[in-house]
């Protein structure tokens, strides 16, 4: 059983984004595994533990130099090996990203399940999982908060609105996109990090995969939001402050 | 003239309010706007769509559309889209839009931008958040057919009178048996207002101290029809369920007013609500980072201030 986990390295949530030029950010910041992909990996590892020895968890990532560190973290968490595809462009078209990931998986083996995060926190594209599924003609369910493996199919809960859930039964092979609430990702222990360095890494260049790069979507420019002026602090007793706040919201900024 | 298709999402038998925001982006460039209706009755919603520039409506008729089935809905939308001859499709980045648009895009290998805060249909360009709101990106799309998801509350709806024709098309639809919806589990609603749709949101943080204390926030919110959210700290402490979480790994909201109660203001929380028009913070710690990010602040204990706020809101309503 081959369980693939597609992961992306993304700018750390706390990193300050600075621009080199209109379409490039400074890349000397900390990169982390996309938090939703961590959930995907954790679920894959739990599935492997359940499915037994013959199951294999394989990380797949398409990204810049920073993916080395992210893949190492994933291997330390317990993935068996990794596949990396190099690019220097942090802002590829999603059509290309999905085609590359799908082609790498196809070249590597027959997936039973492909896990990934429901979206990445850098470009917030919200579509790669669907496109990977379409490339490989697999069923997909996204926004998954609960996952149960029952042999040839899986039962998943997907969050819709207002806390309502849809329960799906999906036959294998399939693509599952993880949402928060699915699990609590484990922290790799230090010895595991040392062992992770010895795990196999396959490197593909995009030319090896026969993927035509799409340019249907292109980044024109980044605009950094202006700094907010300092907050106006409303003083007085709690009762006075509450009354003044409502007056300001109602009469001055007219949002009530 | 170019034609723009808009997916008309319904809620409880009526056009979902935020669809009028999507229609605003659709009709702004002067294009013909075609509404695609998959559920409910096109004649019934014709009037309201005409007020927002819709000049044609295509309704897909099929028994297969009676209940939501992701593959079937995507196929039905594709059939209507092709029938319309439109060169763009816009829809709301709602729970349904988040499932529908990527399915259409993936199936037809079309360019798609989700969660855009500005859509310029004439120029095929959008503005959307990157890095959880730490940057905005201007993006352009090319091709014969482009898809756009619009973030709720991104624009004030602008009316534009039109007369709409209604056309029904029959489409053969069959569901993908590899994915079967077994049931929909309805959750007992915590509040009446959906977080991502709300014009006013009150959120509680770690300082709330217990799940029971959240009732103070609900009580206050009730008087002004506000939705109630929570910070990750409050969710992780078990004071609120995950679906109430606002922030990087929770919901992204952009109400007119966001009132953060006892929330210190982590970057990750800010990421989920920074596009709110006005941010108010109530916190007893004057050095809380939230005071660097809000428009108005009250330095005080939430257990003193929120009940007072509740009284003033009650007078308003």
Interface residues (C-beta under 8 A of the other chain):
Chain A: X11 X13 X14 X16 X17 X19 X25 X35 X36 X91 X93 X94 X95 X98 X121 X122 X123 X124 X125 X126 X127 X129 X130 X131 X133 X134 X135 X138 X139 X140 X141 X142 X143 X145 X155 X157 X159 X160 X161 X162 X163 X164 X165 X166 X167 X168 X169 X170 X171 X174 X180 X181 X214 X215 X216 X217 X218 X219 X220 X221 X222 X223 X224 X225 X228 X230 X231 X232 X233 X234 X235 X238 X239 X241 X242 X243 X245 X246 X248 X249 X250 X253 X255 X256
Chain B: X68 X70 X93 X94 X95 X96 X98 X99 X101 X102 X103 X105 X106 X107 X109 X110 X111 X112 X113 X114 X115 X125 X127 X128 X129 X130 X131 X132 X133 X134 X135 X136 X137 X138 X139 X140 X141 X142 X143 X146 X149 X176 X177 X178 X179 X180 X181 X182 X183 X184 X185 X186 X187 X189 X190 X194 X196 X200 X224 X241 X242 X243 X245 X248 X249 X250 X256 X257 X267 X268 X271 X274 X277 X278 X280 X281 X291 X292 X293 X294 X295 X296 X297 X298 X299 X300 X301 X304 X305 X307 X308 X309 X311 X312 X313 X316
